């Protein structure tokens, strides 16, 4: 099972072992990771599961869909490495993925 590290704006970290096929958003919600709100429940219709992906990992992800790119335009503190956590599906090759929750929060 891949590990994902979530880093908060204050630098605190939570590393979770996540089953393959689960999204970064789902894993965060199940573990109570702060900063991941997921108002739409993972249907890719909001940006409240927005994360910043470490650059080394960003290039390894599948490219975002046009809908995801459009939603990220409305995300607080969006950056070039921003993605929606609901759209990052974990697989063994993503073991060690590191994401940061935005300083501005995701709707809370």
N, C-alpha and C positions, 0 to 999 in steps of 0.2 A: 504494500500500500504506500502511495506517495505521501511525503510530508510536505506541509505548507506552513510557512512562517508568516504570521500577520504582525506587522509593526505599527504601533499606535504613534500619533504625533509626538507623544512625550518620550518615545523611544522604547517603551515597554513592548515585550514580544510574547506571542503565544504560538507555539509550534504544535500543529495537529497532524495526526496520522489520518489520512482521508482515503476512503475506498475509491478505486478507479471508477470513473463514470459519474462521480458526484461533482457538483460545481463548487467553486471557491465560495460562492454565496451560501449554498446549503450547509457546507461544513462550518462556516462562520456562525450561521444562525443556530445550528445545533449545539455549538460550543459556547454561545453567548458572547462572541467576539464583539466588542463595542465598535461602533462606526459603520456597521453593515445593517441597514434598516430593511431593505428589500420590500418596499411597500407593495409592489406588484406580484410578489411571490415567485419571481424568477421568470416571468413571461416576457421579459425584454420590452417593457413598456414604461419604464421610469429609469432614473439613474441613481437610485438610492442604495445600490450595491457597488457603486463606483469605487475602484481601487487604483493605486499607482503600482505598476509592475516594475520590479527591478529591471534595469536595462538589459542585463545579461539574459534574463528570462523572457523579456518582451519579444525579442526576435525569434524565440522558439515557439511562440503561440501561433495558432491559426489566425489569419487576418480577421479583423472585425467585419461584420456584415454592414451594409449601408444603414440599416436601422440602428445598430449599435453606435455607429459613428455619429448619426444624427442625435441620438439621445445624449451622447457625451458632450455635445455642444451646450447642454443645459446643466451639466454636472458642476457642482461647486469645486473649485480648485483643479479643473481639468488641466492635464499636461500631455505632452506627446506620448507618454507611456501609460496613459489612462485606459482602463478597460472596465467593462461591467463584470462583476464577479459571477453573475448568473451565466455568462457566456464563456467562462473559462472552465472547461471540463477536465478533471484530473485524470491522468494516465501515468503509467510507470515512468515514462520519459520526462515527466514534470516533477519527479521527486526532488525536493529541495526548493521548489518555487517560493519566492519571497514577494509579498505584496504589502503595500502601505495603505492605511486608511487615511483619507484626506484630512488635513488640519481643519478645514471648514465644516467637516461633518457631511453626512449624507441624509439630510432632512430632519435631524433631531436638534 
